[in-house]
Amino acid sequence: MTEPISVPTPEPISVLIADDHPLFRKGLRALLATMPEVAVVGEATDGHSAVRLAAELGPRLLLLDLHMPGGDGLTAIRRLTARGDGPHILVVTMFEDDDSVFAALRAGARGYVLKDTDDEEMTRAILAVGHGEAIFSAAIASRIVAFFAGRPAAEPFPGLTASERNVLQLMSRGLPNDVIAARLGLSAKTVRNYVSSVFGKLHVASRAEAIARARDAGI
């Protein structure tokens, strides 16, 4: 009599969640608990802890918000992808502007979905990116299609005023505030005010983060 052949059960996709909102993490965990193909190995509340826990726990998939206090998601993506052996990264965020989408993709994210995505689409995205594929929610996919179809691209950071944009451009070249003030014929105080305004509009907490976002956007 022929012995039955046992088929090994695939290892579940190990998942690390990185988001600063406890209620969203709780909801995401509840969804993941319904998916036998995955296993949550940890939670992070900012980009710094996401990078640290990814190194410690070695997850195959990282579900990552872009803008978190104490270490932003874009920096985390860059650091993890630079290692070469980091997790596949699926961005799960509320930000759907072109700047955020393309900065995340350039940094190395494999997928990008919005937090209000329904459970079915979210499940599909988690499994796809967990297996190394690239996937985007419908709203994000339309932006990507438009971009590669050669339609005119929107100016980066449309919320910035012309003066704020000029200051950001000079910041991205590595110039300090006093040199920027001299270049633009402004007082040092005015430049400091513009820099603070740029930080707020770009949702960053430091000059380095603002410069990174500007360079990602081609400024």
Buried (B, 14 or more C-beta within 10 A) or exposed (E): EEEEEEEEEEEBBBBBBBBBBEEBBEBBEEEBEEBEBBBBBBBBBBBBBBBBBBEEBEBBBBBBBBBBEEBBBBBBBBBBBEEEEBBBBBBBBEBBBBBBBBBBBBBBBBBBBBBEBEEEBBBBBBBBBBEEEBBBBEBBEEBBEBBEEEEEEEEBBEEBEEBBBBBBEBBBEEBEBEEBBEBBEBEEEBBBBBBEBBBEBBBBBEBEBBBBBBEBBEB
